[in-house]
Amino acid sequence: MAGGGQLTAPVPTGIASPNNAVVITDPSGEAHGLGHVHTYDAGDFQYPMSAHIGEIDGDPMTQTQVYSLGPILNQHQTQSCVGHGWTLFLTSAPRVTRPGPDPYRIYHEAQQLDDTPGEEPTYYGTSVRAGAKAMQNDGWIAGDYVWAEDVRVLWKFVLTRGPVVLGADWYEGMNRVDRNGFVNISGGRIGGHCFLCYGVSADDRAFLCANSWGTDWGRGGTFLLRYDDARQLFFQQGLVACSAVENA
């Protein structure tokens, strides 16, 4: 069971997560915040990620792609994972030559833009969608942000286009990585968390992901999320995947 924080009940489809701050304690005794709130917006389907997948020669599931990562961030015990996830997305872009945004600024702006009334200390956390809006408002994203319709679209987009910001239900078994670098969907649902997918590995049949809990967590701050686990989360509407694309 996760220590140092509050466990929340499973969230019905389309309902925001409870507005409490959630802090977990990993096996080393370090405390980390979460903070992703999933809210449903039918408008997301007007911007499908599938329309922006590049050409693929052969079976995409047999191919691997890994993008360079910006500096691993640490949100500590705050609920600002969305701000950190979007900041890492930007600093991992190969064309960015200036420092990225302040993740806490992005988080607090997102709280003002999201679908949930209130902000800290009334309400903790925010959505990936609101983080994208904050990035647009501050001029970090010039084009549209697009959404993966399913896990196979997500794989193809990462393979051909670039990193993707993920917001997912977070389970107790995901608080640590196993000896092979994987997190596991096991135990109770703790809350929601945002992180960056920066590659796909055919050998592991997994998404390569970077957390915002510092470099001492996981494998230098990174972990593997199994394709089948991501598919399960998608099916349960417990995973959203968003990326930015340039307007044509």
N, C-alpha and C positions, 0 to 999 in steps of 0.2 A: 504494500500500500504506500502511496506517496506520503511523505512526511512534510511537516512544516506548512501545510496549507489546507484549504477546504476542498472537499470532493463535491462535485455537482452531479445532479441527476442527469440521465440521458435527455437530450434536447429533442423535442418533436420536430418533424420536418417543417422548415420554414419559420421556426421560432428562434429568436435571438437567445444566445447563451445567457445564463444568469449574470447579473451585473456586479458580481463580487470579484475581488482580486484573487488570483490563484497562484500560489507559489509552491513549487515542488522541491524536494531535496534529493539529489542524485546519490548514488552509492558512495561517493567520496565525501559526502557531507555538505557539498556546495548547494546553495539555494538559487533557484532560477524562476523567473516569471514567465507566464504564458501571455494571453491577451487577444487571441483572434476570436471575433464574434461573427458567426455566420448568419446573414440575413438573405432572404430570397428576393431577387429582382428579375422579373420576366424580361426586362430590357436588355439583360446580359446576352440573351439569345440572338439579339440583333447584331452582335459582334463576335461571330464564331471564329475560333482559332483555326478550324479546318480550312478556312478560305485562304490562309497564309502559310500553309505548309509548302516547303520547297520540294523539288523533284527528288525522288528516291529511286535508286537503281537496285532492285532486288528486294528481299524481305527485310523490312526495317527492324524486325526483332533480332536479326543476326548482326546488326551494326551498332557500333559504339561511337559516342561523341562526348568529349569532355571540354568544357570551356574554362578559361582562366578565371580565378576567383579574386575578388578584391579582398582587403583585409577582413578577417573574421571579427565580428563585433560581439559586444557583450551587453545585453540589456539588464543584467543583474536581476534584481527582484521586481523590476517594473513590469507593467503590462503592455510594453511598447513594441512587441514583436513585429507588428505590421510596419511600423516606421523603420525598424532595423532590416526587415526583409526587403522592403523596397529600396532602402539605401544600398544594401549589398547588391541588389539587382543592377543598380546604376553603376556602382564602382566596379562591377565585373564586366561591364560593357567595354569592348576593346578600344572604342574611339574616345572614351572619356579620359581627358588629360588634366582635369581640375578636380579638387576635392569634391566629394559627394555632399548631399544634403545632410543636415542635422537630423538624425533619426527621431529624436524626441520632438523636434518641431513638426516633422511629418506626422508623427503619431497624434499630437495634440490638435493639429489642423484637421486630421482625419476624424477625430472625435466630434468636431464641429460640423463635419460634412456627412456623417453616416446616418443611417436610418433609425438610430436609437436615440431618443431624447436624452439630453444630459451629457455630462462629461465628468472627468474626475473632479472632486471625490464622490460625485453622485453615481457615476457609472464608469466602469473600468473596461478597457479593451476597445477594439474597433474592428472594422471589416477590411478585407483586402481591397474591396471596391472603393471604400472611402480613402484608403491609402493611395490608390491610383489617382483619384480625384485631387488629392492634396499634391501629388507629384506634378499633375497637370497645372494646377493653379500656381505653383511655384516655378513653372517653366522647365521642369526636369524632363517631362514627357511632352513631346510636341505633337505626336500623332494620336492614334486611338489605342485603347487597351482592349484586348480580346480574351475570350474565355474558351477553355477546352470543354468540348461536349462529352468526352469520355476519355478513358485512360489511354486508348490507342492513339487518339488524336494528340494527346499530351506527349506521348513518346515520339511521334513523328515530328511534332513542332520542335521539341528540344533537339532532336537529331538534325534537323535542317535549318533552324532559325536561331535558337539561342536559349538562354536561361528563362525560367518561369517562376513567378512567385506563387507559392502554395499556401493555402489556409486549410487546416485539417483538424478533425477531432483528434485529441491527444489522449493516449491511454497510458496506464501505469507502466506497461512493458516497454514504452517508448522513452522512459526517463534515462535509460542507459543503452549502450550498444553492446551486442554480444561479441564473441571473440572474432567473428568475421566482419564486424562493422555494421551489422543490421540492427535496426530497431524492430521491436515486435509488437503487434497489436494484440495485447493480452491484458488481463486485469480490467479494472473499471475505467470508464471514461472520466478524465480529470477536468478537462476544459477544452479550449481551442488554442491552436498555436499556428504561427506563421513562420515560414522558412523558405529558402531558395533552392530550387532544383537547377543545378548547373551542368547536368550531363546525364547520359544513359549508358548503361553497361550491359552489353549482350551476354557476356560471360556470367555475370551475376544475375541477369534478368531483373535489373533494379534501376531505380532512379538515384543518381548521386545528389545528395542534398547537403546544404550548409545551414547550420543552426546559428543562433545569436546568443550563445551561452559561453562564449570565450573559447580559447584554444585548448583548455585543459579538459573540456568535455568531449566525449566521443573520440573520433580519430582526428585530432587537431581541429576540432570544432565541426567536423563533417560526419555524415552517416549515410547508410544505404536504406532505401525504402523499396521493398519488394514490389515488383509490377503487380502481382496478384493481390497484395495488401492495398495498394493504391486503387486497384479495380474494385475491391470490396468497399473501400471508403467512398468511392464515387457512387457505387450502387446504393449505399446507405445515405447518400447526400451529405456525407461527412467530409468531403474534399472539394475545394474549388481551386482552379488553376488559372492564373491571369498573367498576361505579358503585354508589353507595349510594342506597337508596330508603327512604322512611318506611314503617313498618308501617301497614297499614290499621286 
